[in-house]
Amino acid sequence: MSGLVAGKRILVTGVITDQSIGFHVARLALQEGAQVVVTGFGRMSLVERIIRRLPVPVPLVELDVTDDEHLQTLAERVGEHVDGLDGVLHSIGFAPQSALGGNFLSTPWEDAAVALHVSAFSLKSLTMAARPLFGPDGASVVGLDFDAAVAWPTYDWMGVSKAALESTSRYLARELGRENVRVNLVAAGPIKTMAATHIPGFGQYEAVWHDKAPLGWEMSDPEPAARACVACRTGSPRPPARSCTSTAASTPSEPDPHLRPACPQRPPARPPARNDHVKQDSVCFAWLRDRAKPHDACLT
């Protein structure tokens, strides 16, 4: 991955510890020559200590994606450190304990709403907050997913939130495609992050992934997912074409019954609409082409 994002300006959210996928995205992006701004929420002193472990110092901006004032001032505050943005990582998710661990049928709406707001609606909120910093060449927005095609044990309303996240990414791609904004999700698989430790029964996934992942699976290694996120930020402007601006891709070792080549070349089922005039992140798509799900990848 030599110099894939050299000179790119990237906003990375969701850094809490050095096991966070966001931390490793920031680390790899810096190593590849990018400028990085990190956001944190809640435990800001902890985040400040953690980002000192990155290869070079990076600025830290506080961001609560449910706080309108934080969102309204985000572009101004990030703009104090970079003169624009080429990429945004959405690495944010939360569900109350009552919405996890087999409580699906008893979860009150108030708690389900929190999960949906923080974990899905925030993709739109974050993108719109960062939008003033996108240039004429657009930007790449990347989010972290967990395959929502099936109902996972104990995942409950976080699984519903991931399904909403996948749908939100497609609608964002449709609405912002003409502005050269790409929206992709990376299905990271089970990784032992701080968020994962709060999901009851999360450890049961380890045996499943270890047995079924073609290349094996290491739950303590977030780097494959981070590499996929960094790869999704590469690419250069392309002429308008009938292609994809939104994909949901799995990391290389993740078992997925839906793995088939994506199909941007498939003949359109209707005349080209405005969301067809978009550009495709060719590097990310080439690297992950056998991992993308066609029902997420094709907008025709």
N, C-alpha and C positions, 0 to 999 in steps of 0.2 A: 504493500500500500504506500508506495513512495510518492510523497507530495500530492496525494489525491485532492486535498483541500487547501493547498498552499494559497495564502492570500485571502481565503474565505473568512467571513465574519459570522460567528455562530453563537446563538444563545442556547444555553443548556440549562434545563430546569431539573428539579428532582434530585439534587445531590444532598444526601444526608450523611452517609458514611463512605469509606473508600471501597465498600462492596456494592454501592449503588451503581446501576448500569450507567446512569448519567455521569458519574465520576469517571468511568472508563471511557465513555464517549469523549468527554472533555480532554482526558489524557491523550487518547489517540489522535484527536483533532489537533491538539497542540504539537504533537510529535510530527504530524503531517503538514505543519506550517500554517495552521489557522489561527485567527484571533478568537478568543473565547471569552464570553461573559457568562457567569454562573448566577442562577437565582436560588434563593433559599427561603424557607418559611419556618417559623416557629423557633427551632433551635439554632438561631443564627450564630451564636458563639461556637457551637459544634461545627457548623458548616464552615465557618472561618478557619477553624483548625484543620479541618479535612482538606480544604482546597490548597493549603500550604504544602500538601504532599504532591501536588501537580508539578510537572516539569518546570513551569515558569509561573510567576505570580499572575493571578487573574482577578478582575474586579468582581465583586459580589453585590447583587441587587436583591432586595427583599421583594417577594411576590407571593401573595395569597390570591389564587385564581378565583376565589369567591368574593373578593373585595373589589368593588367597583372603582374605588379611588386608586388602588394599586394598579388595576388594569388601565385606567385612563391616563396614568402618569408613566406607564412602563416605557413607552417609546422615548419620552424625554429623559428618563433616568438611564436607560441603556445607551441613549445617544450621547451621554456625557463620556462614554468610554470608546465607542466605535461610531463611525460615520454612516453606518447602514448595517443591514443584515442580509446574509446570503442563505442562512439556514437557522432553523429553530428545532430543538428537540423537546417534545412533550413527553416527559417521564414522570407523570403525576397520576396518582390513583389513591383512593381511600374509600373504605366502607366501614361503618360502625360494626362492632362485634355482633350486634343483633341481626345484622344483614349477612352474616357468614356462619359457617360451621353447622349447616343443616337446619338453619332457622328460616328457610325460604318462605314457608307458609305463614309463619308468625311475625315476619318483619313488618313493622308499621311503615306507612307511607313516608313519614318524616325521615326515617333512617334510609329508606330506599332512595329518597330524593337526594339526600346528601351524597350517596354513592354515585348517582347519575350526574349530579352537578360537578363534583370534583373530578370524576374519572372520565366523563364523556363530554358533557357540555363545555368543559374547560378547554378542549381542543379548539373549539370555535372561538372561545373567549381569548385564549392566548394568541391564536393566529391573527385575530382582528386587532389585538393590542399591539402586536409587532408589525402589523401591515404598513404603518407609515414609514418604517425603516427599510422596506423592500424597494429595490431599485427597478429600473426598466427591464432588467434581465430576470426579474422575479426572484423567487427563493424556493428553497426546499424545506417543507415541514415534515418532520418524521415523528411518529408516535410509537409507543410500545404497547403491544397487544398480547393477548393470550387467547388462542383460537376459540372463538365463540360459536363455532358450528355445532358444538355438542354441549350438553349440560354436565359440567364437572362436579364431582362430589365435593361438598362443603364450600364451593366457590359462590354459589347462590347469587345474591344481587350484584356482586362484583362481576360475575359472568354475564349477567344482563347488561351491566354497564359497559363491558367490553364489546358486546354486540352493538350497543348504541354508539360506541366509539368507532367501530368499523363503518357503520352507516354514516356517521358524522364526517368521517374522512372522505367518503365518496361525494357527499353533498358539498363539502368544502372544495374538493377538486373541481367539481362541476362549476361552482360559482366563481372560483378564482383562476380557472385555467387560462382565461384570456389575459390575465395579468402575469402569465408565465410562472405561476405558483404551482409547484408539485406537492402532492400530499401522499405520503406513504406510511404504512404501518409495518413494524417488524414484530412478528410473533416470537417473543424471546424464549418461550418455554419456561419451565420452573427453575428459578435462580434464587439462591439463598440470600436475598436482600432483607433489609430491615422490614419492609412491607410484607414480605412473604412469611416472616416469622409470626406475624399476627393473624395468619389464616389458619384456623384449626384444621388439623389433619393434613397440612401441606406436605409433610414428609412422605406420605403414601405415594406421591407422584414420582419420587426418586426411583423406586424399583421399576415402575412402568417405563419411564423414559430410558433408564439404563438398559432394560431388556429389549426395547423396541427401536430405539434410535439407531439408525444405520451406522453411525460413526461413534456410538457410545455417548454417554452424557455425564457431565460433571456439574452438579448443581452449584458448586462453589466458584465456578469460572464464568464471570459475566462477559469476558472479552469477545467470544463469537458474536453475541448480540450487539455489543458495542461496535464491532467492526462492520456489521451489517448497517447499523445506523450511520456510521461515517461514510460508507460507500454510497448510501442513498443521498448524500449531500453533494456528490460530485456531478459532473455534467456541465455542458455548455449550451448556450441558446441554440435552438434549432428552428427551422422554418415551420410555420403552421402545418400540421399533418394529422391524419386520422390515427391517433395513438393514445396511449394511456397516461393519465396524470395521477392515477390513484391505484395502488396495489397493496395487498396485504401479503407479506412474504414471511416464510418461516426461516429460522436460522438453520445452518447446514445440517445439524444433527437431529433436528426436532422431528419426531414421528408425526406424520399427518396423513390420514387416509385420503385426503383430497389432492395430494401432490400430483399435478400434471402440468405440462408446459402451459404458460399463459398464452393468450392468443390475440395480441394487438393487430395481427394481420387478418383477422377474421373479417369477411365482408360485412359491411354495416347492414343492420336490419332496417334502417331508415335513412333518409338523406342526412348528410352531415349537419349536426346542430352546433350551437356555439361551444358546447363542451367538448366537441371533437377537435377544435382548433387549439390544441395544446401541445406541449412538448413532453417528451418522455425522458426520464433519467436513464440514459442508455447504459451507463456503467453499472448502476445498481441492477437494472433489469437483466443485463447480460450475466452478471454474477449470480443472480438469484432466479433466473428464468425458469428453472425446473422446480422452484420452490413456491412460486406464486399460485394462488388459487384463482382459477378463471372467473369464478363468480364475483370475486373482488376486483380482478384486474381489468376487466373489459367493461367499458362504458357504452359500447355500441348496442 
